[in-house]
Amino acid sequence: MEANIRKFRAFVTSTRLGSFTRAAEELGCTQSTVSRMVASLEADWQLRLFLRRGTALALTSDGQAVLEDADRLCRSYDELHRHVESLRGLDSGAVAIAAPSSIVALRLAGPLGAFVRSHPGVQVSIIESTYGEAQSLMEKDGVDVAFVPHPMRAEGLECTPFERDELVIVAPRGHFAQPGAIPVESLLDEMFVADTETAPLLQRELRHSNVRCVTSNTTAILAMVEAGLGISLLPSLALEGCEDRLDVRHLKTPAWRSMYLVHRRAPDLSAAARAFLEVL
């Protein structure tokens, strides 16, 4: 393609300047190189593009007929080249990230802030999602980076451990009379404000649990727990900064949430996505 563009450019520039010699000066090559490229283009197309009268050039009717298309192709190629260069330099581009709210707020805010300050031309899309939604988006190439609770082994993906935090019980102040860790079986009669992602654990451990509502909005869960509408089971990461307002207890038999960072392999990632992963 590059060789053809050089031929097209030799043709267009020679037409504009009316001379192979002047075209060579503008293109930074010799007159014979320009003449040879135009001759090669004529051979490729099996058309006569110029009438040569000494050093003067005159377009043939065939040359006139294809000139506008050749000129448009050269300008489009130049625009494409500028766009590619801007992506390499991260003057533009995009990166899309799917993650649960706790990861977005407490693990991504800092790196994302640093990234956009360094690359203000890159568009960053953050999709706050459940684990299932994040996995689905990754599988469908809907995002560049996703955070999921289990390793994804699909071909073409890289998956690495990112975060491991304990699942803890969150209750209004003074809710539990006994000190220390809480046995999960003692929660059988509790009313829960359930986190979407920990609800399966409740269903497994407490088959007849009383659930007032289920939501992925951690802020809403904490507000409802603080208001006395129930207790909840949440990743400890989601509680950073609010432990003083609530009674946070460990389970007697600890349970954990693991988070994995998943993305396409480096050759399949955009320059913007690779740069973000370096910051992260």
PEGISUL-V838688 format. One record per helix or strand of 3 or more residues. SS is the DSSP state (H for helix, E for strand). FROM is the first residue (numbers start at 1). TO is the last residue. If there is no record, write none. Layout:
# PEGISUL-V838688
ss=SS from=FROM to=TO
ss=SS from=FROM to=TO
This chain:
# PEGISUL-V838688
ss=H from=2 to=17
ss=H from=20 to=27
ss=H from=31 to=45
ss=E from=50 to=53
ss=E from=56 to=59
ss=H from=61 to=88
ss=E from=94 to=99
ss=H from=101 to=118
ss=E from=123 to=128
ss=H from=131 to=139
ss=E from=145 to=148
ss=E from=157 to=171
ss=H from=184 to=187
ss=E from=191 to=195
ss=H from=199 to=205
ss=E from=210 to=215
ss=H from=218 to=226
ss=E from=231 to=235
ss=H from=236 to=239
ss=H from=243 to=245
ss=E from=247 to=264
ss=H from=266 to=268
ss=H from=271 to=279
